Amino acid sequence: MKTPNETTAQATEAAPPKKPGRPPKHGAPMPAKYRAAAYRMRRREAASMAHENLKDAAPAVLLAALVRKFKTLANPDPELAPVVRELAGAIIAELCDRYEIPLPRSPGAI
C-alpha cells in the first residue's frame, strides 16, 4: 500500500507544468492577428477620444490624436476645419505644457 506522500509525489510528476500568466478567455488563446487588430482598435479609440481629457491621456495617445488631426486637415472639410484646428492646438498646448516647451507668441496675439 502506498503512503499519501508517495501518491502526491507521483501526481505532481505526471502533471505538466502550468504556463505562467493568466489563462486564455473561453479556453482558447486569441490568435495573433486578432490580438493585433484589437490593440489597433483600442489605440484608435483612445486617439479619437483624447481631446475629451487631455490631462490624463498618455503622450503616445496625444501624438496619435495629433496625427489624426493633421490627416484630417490635409483634405479639409470647410465646416470641420476650425474645430479640427482648435483641437490640434489644444493637443499641442498640452504637450508643450507637459514637457515645458515654450511657445513663441505670435505678433498678432495680445
DAGIPE-V528959 format. One record per backbone hydrogen bond with DSSP energy under -0.5 kcal/mol. NH is the residue of the N-H (numbers start at 0). CO is the residue of the C=O. E is the energy in kcal/mol with one decimal. If there is no record, write none. Layout:
BEGIN
nh:NH co:CO e:E
nh:NH co:CO e:E
END
This chain:
BEGIN
nh:6 co:2 e:-1.9
nh:7 co:3 e:-2.2
nh:8 co:4 e:-2.0
nh:9 co:5 e:-2.1
nh:10 co:6 e:-2.0
nh:11 co:7 e:-2.0
nh:12 co:8 e:-1.5
nh:13 co:9 e:-1.7
nh:14 co:10 e:-1.3
nh:26 co:23 e:-1.2
nh:27 co:24 e:-1.2
nh:34 co:30 e:-2.1
nh:35 co:31 e:-2.5
nh:36 co:32 e:-1.9
nh:37 co:33 e:-2.4
nh:38 co:34 e:-2.2
nh:39 co:35 e:-2.4
nh:40 co:36 e:-2.2
nh:41 co:37 e:-2.3
nh:42 co:38 e:-2.3
nh:43 co:39 e:-2.5
nh:44 co:40 e:-2.5
nh:45 co:41 e:-2.4
nh:46 co:42 e:-2.5
nh:47 co:43 e:-2.2
nh:48 co:44 e:-1.5
nh:49 co:46 e:-0.7
nh:51 co:48 e:-1.5
nh:52 co:48 e:-0.5
nh:52 co:49 e:-0.8
nh:56 co:52 e:-0.9
nh:61 co:57 e:-2.3
nh:62 co:58 e:-2.5
nh:63 co:59 e:-2.2
nh:64 co:60 e:-2.4
nh:65 co:61 e:-2.3
nh:66 co:62 e:-2.3
nh:67 co:63 e:-2.1
nh:68 co:64 e:-2.1
nh:69 co:65 e:-2.4
nh:70 co:66 e:-2.4
nh:71 co:67 e:-1.9
nh:72 co:68 e:-2.0
nh:73 co:69 e:-1.0
nh:74 co:70 e:-0.7
nh:74 co:71 e:-0.5
nh:75 co:72 e:-0.7
nh:77 co:75 e:-0.6
nh:79 co:76 e:-0.7
nh:80 co:76 e:-2.4
nh:83 co:79 e:-2.6
nh:84 co:80 e:-2.5
nh:85 co:81 e:-2.1
nh:86 co:82 e:-2.4
nh:87 co:83 e:-2.5
nh:88 co:84 e:-2.3
nh:89 co:85 e:-2.0
nh:90 co:86 e:-2.2
nh:91 co:87 e:-2.4
nh:92 co:88 e:-2.6
nh:93 co:89 e:-2.2
nh:94 co:90 e:-2.3
nh:95 co:91 e:-2.5
nh:96 co:92 e:-2.3
nh:97 co:93 e:-2.3
nh:98 co:94 e:-2.1
nh:99 co:96 e:-0.7
nh:100 co:95 e:-2.4
nh:101 co:99 e:-0.6
nh:108 co:105 e:-1.3
END
